[in-house]
Amino acid sequence: MSRKKNLPLLEDVTITDIAAEGKSLVRINDMVVFVPWAVPGDVVDLQMTKKKHSYAEANVVRYKKYSTMRCKPFCKHFSVCGGCKWQQLPYEEQLRFKQQQVFDQLTRIGKIELPEITPILGSAKTTAYRNKLEFGASNRLWLTKEEMAALADKGQVQNTAGGSLGFHVTGFWDKILPIEKCFLMDDTNNRIRMFVQEYALANGISFFDAREQVGTLRNLMIRNNCKGEYMVVVQICTKTSADDSTSSNVDDGKEQPYHRMLTAMAEEFPEITALMYVINNKCNDTIYDLDVITYSGQDYIYEEMEGLKFKVGPKSFYQTNTEQAYELYKVARNFAMLDGNELVYDLYTGTGTIANFVARKAREVIGIEYVPEAIEDAKVNSEINNITNTHFFAGDMKDILTEDFIKAHGMPDVIITDPPRAGMHQDVVNTILMAQPKRIVYVSCNPATQARDLALLDADYRVCAIQPVDMFPHTTHVENVVQLVRK
């Protein structure tokens, strides 16, 4: 049996650039080596972990010299949690690399004529900017290598009993890193999470075991709004064994320990105005096909933007950076160039946020979205804002947006499209080309698939404006808005 060759140690390597997914890179002998957590200018020793013909992957085993670009990460969980991969970069450098990412992907993938890209809009808040976080529960404590080494130095045995709430460890679907303090929301989220964790530990409420698919406390979702009101949804598993076929996703109405935990939460945190739970005995954490039970308060919170109110429920999609979402939507509305006489199609409308946001400046807005619950939210959002010129339809975009649909509802003057990361289906692109709107506003969370779609639209449309928007500081993600005008 052949043995895998040992991969080399590369010494005194200077990192030269930033790559995708938060990795950095260096070129060695015509080979690109991708390195996590390093920044350009770092001088390091690298242990190669994977080697292919044209690229390799490596980890830093020793820093010889730190880059002058580097800054100190503010979170103790940095590099283990994996949620904020760019905390070691000053925010202005993050924005510079995101701007370059948009340019590279639009030019390399799109290969079409482009105007100059407008400087990226940075987020006013770089911490406590999110309005939603989800934490997984685990019945075993995840310890870092440093924590395990510290225990070993003291002659102590690693104790994995108990449970914790936190984020998935990078690369492990069943490992949860206990989070002491997360900076992505205001500190109330930390107090709520730690209260739930400590209450469960003190009162014998078991934590979920992802491999065995048992354990009561499974997931915790926390949302807030601009008024400081909180929504909390707790996922509960009621299975008693991995092969338990008697449990269901319906509460039997009898008081359980988790009910007492919810009561304690409501008493401890008056800012929780929507406290809910859901029985989830499935093999995944999604709740869109499950009934969410309101334990106290309401089953929604309201978010506000430019005088508009948006009802946000436990299953609603709403941009997680509220203040920056306002900037994003203003860009989309400006690019649409509405004068009040246009029929606008808002594709992938979600809960109708953009549709309702532009409705005051349009004759009529038609929103289309795959998720039926989201469409119901969109209708409610129009109703509570006294908006009467919106109409919403639920279904798969490629099945709804057809030539017959357009004949029935009118040829759009403007199309606003905000697809998921995979971009638009070819059939959707074809229908847009057939509809021949005067302008297209393409909002994207993935400039790579956006570039692909722009190339498909290039036959009939030219790109007139490009505006990157940073919604997620300290991550590699970037939104990009493109205005297209019919040739």
Order of alpha helices (4+ residues) and beta strands (2+ residues): beta-beta-beta-beta-beta-beta-alpha-beta-alpha-beta-beta-alpha-beta-beta-alpha-beta-beta-beta-beta-alpha-beta-alpha-beta-alpha-beta-alpha-alpha-beta-alpha-beta-alpha-beta-beta
